[in-house]
Amino acid sequence: MCSHYQAIKERERFLRLFGIDPPDPDGKADMWPGYTGVMLRRPRAADAGDAAVPPLEAVRGLFGLLPHWAKDAKLARNTFNARSETAHEKPSFRDAWRRAQHCIIPAEAIYEPDWRTGKAVATRIACADGEPMGIAGLWSWWRSPSGEDLYSYTMLTINADDHALMRNMHKPEDEKRMVVILPRAAYGDWLDASAAQTREFLQPYPADKLVAST
């Protein structure tokens, strides 16, 4: 599971990878559940045929998905990751899954605890080529009791018991999990995919394309 990631703070890197400016250049670099970060998605009017509507938008949102029935934003502290095997049926995620509310979470790196020494060692995991990563997620829209409209997002995770790198993370007795890092060529297809196509994209990112450091 991933509760900590590093956001992309350099405008040029963000623009080069996604073709749009980040909406929050002064936001936090280290992201934790409940913090406001950035996600990318298709604009709601993207299918209207209006040339003025961009194909992609970067939106500020809470790291931790808030379904429409959430009583307050504190739920985001528990919904920052969605198990891909059960997201379609879990109350927190099933509406976003059914509606194929796919998003991409831009990140420089993720952080996981390496337990091979017998204690947790915070480990930074990034793309071996030095480029940022795009993590597959689901987004939602929520109206607070005070009438404030908020977007939120969660990272989809898959089993990593057999992954050469990620199997070393977390406690030995715990199931190994990893977020879904999308190949760059699949960004557009992921955002356009239907709910029935979602699982086609939930594949482990090759270990030899990742690098870990402490």
C-alpha positions as CSV (number, residue, x, y, z in Angstrom):
1,M,0.0,0.0,0.0
2,C,1.2,3.5,-0.7
3,S,0.4,6.3,1.8
4,H,3.3,8.6,0.8
5,Y,4.4,9.9,-2.5
6,Q,6.4,12.8,-4.0
7,A,4.5,15.2,-6.2
8,I,6.0,16.7,-9.3
9,K,7.0,20.3,-8.4
10,E,9.0,21.3,-11.5
11,R,6.6,22.9,-14.0
12,E,8.8,22.0,-17.0
13,R,8.8,18.3,-16.1
14,F,5.0,18.3,-15.5
15,L,4.4,20.2,-18.8
16,R,6.7,17.9,-20.8
17,L,5.1,14.7,-19.5
18,F,1.4,15.7,-19.6
19,G,1.3,18.7,-22.0
20,I,-0.5,21.0,-19.5
21,D,0.5,23.2,-16.6
22,P,0.2,22.0,-13.0
23,P,-2.7,23.8,-11.2
24,D,-0.9,24.0,-7.8
25,P,2.8,25.0,-8.2
26,D,3.0,26.0,-4.5
27,G,1.4,22.8,-3.2
28,K,3.1,20.2,-1.0
29,A,5.9,18.1,-2.4
30,D,5.5,15.2,0.1
31,M,1.9,13.9,-0.2
32,W,0.1,12.0,2.6
33,P,-3.5,10.9,2.9
34,G,-5.8,13.9,3.4
35,Y,-3.4,16.3,1.7
36,T,-4.5,18.3,-1.4
37,G,-2.6,17.1,-4.5
38,V,-3.1,16.9,-8.2
39,M,-4.8,14.4,-10.4
40,L,-5.3,14.3,-14.2
41,R,-8.5,13.3,-15.9
42,R,-10.7,13.8,-18.9
43,P,-12.8,17.0,-18.6
44,R,-16.5,16.2,-18.2
45,A,-17.2,17.9,-21.5
46,A,-14.5,16.1,-23.4
47,D,-17.0,14.1,-25.4
48,A,-19.1,17.1,-26.4
49,G,-17.1,17.7,-29.6
50,D,-16.2,21.2,-28.5
51,A,-12.7,22.1,-29.8
52,A,-12.3,24.6,-27.0
53,V,-12.4,21.8,-24.4
54,P,-8.9,20.4,-23.7
55,P,-8.4,16.6,-23.8
56,L,-6.8,16.6,-20.4
57,E,-7.1,18.6,-17.2
58,A,-5.1,18.8,-14.0
59,V,-7.4,19.1,-11.0
60,R,-6.7,19.7,-7.3
61,G,-8.1,17.1,-5.0
62,L,-7.7,15.3,-1.7
63,F,-5.4,12.2,-1.6
64,G,-8.0,9.8,-0.4
65,L,-11.3,9.2,-2.2
66,L,-14.5,10.7,-0.7
67,P,-17.6,9.0,-2.0
68,H,-20.8,11.1,-2.2
69,W,-22.1,9.7,1.2
70,A,-19.0,10.7,3.2
71,K,-19.9,12.7,6.3
72,D,-16.6,14.6,6.4
73,A,-13.2,14.7,4.7
74,K,-11.6,12.6,7.5
75,L,-12.5,9.5,5.5
76,A,-9.7,10.3,3.0
77,R,-7.2,9.1,5.6
78,N,-8.5,5.6,5.0
79,T,-9.3,5.6,1.3
80,F,-6.0,6.6,-0.3
81,N,-5.5,3.1,-1.8
82,A,-8.1,0.9,-3.5
83,R,-7.6,-2.8,-3.8
84,S,-8.2,-3.6,-7.5
85,E,-9.7,-7.0,-6.6
86,T,-12.5,-5.6,-4.5
87,A,-12.9,-1.9,-5.5
88,H,-15.9,-2.7,-7.7
89,E,-17.9,-3.8,-4.6
90,K,-16.5,-1.7,-1.8
91,P,-18.9,1.2,-0.8
92,S,-16.1,3.7,-0.9
93,F,-15.0,2.9,-4.4
94,R,-17.8,1.1,-6.3
95,D,-19.5,4.2,-7.8
96,A,-16.2,5.6,-9.2
97,W,-15.3,2.1,-10.5
98,R,-18.7,1.6,-12.1
99,R,-18.6,5.0,-13.8
100,A,-15.0,4.5,-14.9
101,Q,-13.9,7.7,-13.3
102,H,-10.2,7.0,-14.1
103,C,-7.5,9.4,-13.3
104,I,-3.7,9.6,-13.3
105,I,-1.7,10.7,-10.3
106,P,1.5,12.4,-11.3
107,A,4.5,11.5,-9.0
108,E,8.2,11.7,-8.9
109,A,8.4,8.7,-6.6
110,I,6.5,6.6,-4.1
111,Y,7.8,5.6,-0.6
112,E,7.4,2.2,0.9
113,P,8.9,0.5,4.1
114,D,11.6,-2.1,3.4
115,W,11.5,-4.7,6.2
116,R,14.4,-7.0,5.1
117,T,16.5,-5.8,8.1
118,G,13.8,-6.6,10.5
119,K,12.6,-3.0,10.9
120,A,11.0,-0.5,8.6
121,V,13.4,1.4,6.4
122,A,11.7,4.2,4.4
123,T,12.6,3.5,0.7
124,R,12.1,5.8,-2.2
125,I,11.0,4.0,-5.4
126,A,11.2,5.9,-8.7
127,C,11.5,5.2,-12.4
128,A,14.9,4.0,-13.4
129,D,15.0,6.4,-16.4
130,G,14.6,9.4,-14.1
131,E,11.3,10.4,-15.5
132,P,8.1,11.0,-13.4
133,M,5.5,8.3,-13.1
134,G,1.8,8.3,-13.7
135,I,-0.2,6.2,-11.2
136,A,-3.6,4.7,-12.1
137,G,-6.4,5.9,-9.9
138,L,-10.1,6.6,-9.4
139,W,-11.5,10.1,-8.7
140,S,-14.7,11.3,-7.1
141,W,-16.7,14.5,-6.4
142,W,-18.0,15.4,-3.0
143,R,-20.0,18.2,-1.5
144,S,-19.1,19.0,2.1
145,P,-21.8,19.8,4.7
146,S,-20.8,23.5,4.3
147,G,-21.5,23.4,0.6
148,E,-17.9,23.2,-0.6
149,D,-17.3,21.1,-3.7
150,L,-14.2,18.9,-3.5
151,Y,-12.5,16.4,-5.8
152,S,-10.6,13.5,-4.4
153,Y,-8.7,10.5,-5.7
154,T,-7.3,7.1,-4.7
155,M,-4.5,4.9,-6.1
156,L,-5.4,1.4,-7.4
157,T,-3.2,-1.4,-6.0
158,I,-2.5,-5.0,-7.1
159,N,-0.8,-8.0,-5.6
160,A,3.0,-7.9,-5.6
161,D,3.9,-11.2,-3.9
162,D,6.0,-12.2,-7.0
163,H,7.3,-8.8,-7.9
164,A,11.1,-8.8,-7.7
165,L,11.3,-5.4,-6.0
166,M,8.0,-4.8,-4.3
167,R,7.9,-8.2,-2.6
168,N,10.6,-6.8,-0.3
169,M,8.3,-4.0,1.1
170,H,6.1,-4.1,4.2
171,K,6.2,-6.7,7.0
172,P,7.1,-10.3,6.0
173,E,3.7,-11.6,7.1
174,D,1.7,-9.0,5.1
175,E,0.4,-9.5,1.6
176,K,2.7,-7.6,-0.8
177,R,0.9,-4.8,-2.7
178,M,2.0,-2.2,-5.2
179,V,0.3,0.8,-7.0
180,V,-0.3,0.5,-10.7
181,I,2.3,2.6,-12.6
182,L,1.0,3.1,-16.1
183,P,3.3,2.9,-19.2
184,R,3.3,6.4,-20.7
185,A,1.9,5.1,-24.0
186,A,-1.2,3.9,-22.1
187,Y,-2.2,7.2,-20.4
188,G,-4.8,8.2,-23.0
189,D,-6.2,4.7,-23.2
190,W,-6.5,4.4,-19.4
191,L,-8.5,7.7,-19.2
192,D,-10.8,6.6,-21.9
193,A,-11.3,3.0,-20.8
194,S,-14.7,1.7,-19.8
195,A,-15.4,0.0,-16.4
196,A,-15.3,-3.3,-18.2
197,Q,-11.8,-2.5,-19.6
198,T,-10.4,-1.3,-16.3
199,R,-8.7,-4.6,-15.2
200,E,-6.7,-4.7,-18.5
201,F,-4.6,-1.9,-17.3
202,L,-3.9,-3.2,-13.8
203,Q,-0.6,-4.8,-14.4
204,P,2.7,-4.8,-12.4
205,Y,5.3,-2.3,-13.6
206,P,8.6,-4.2,-14.5
207,A,11.0,-4.3,-11.6
208,D,14.0,-3.5,-13.9
209,K,12.3,-0.2,-14.8
210,L,12.3,0.9,-11.2
211,V,15.0,1.9,-8.8
212,A,14.9,1.9,-5.0
213,S,17.0,4.1,-2.6
214,T,17.1,4.9,1.1
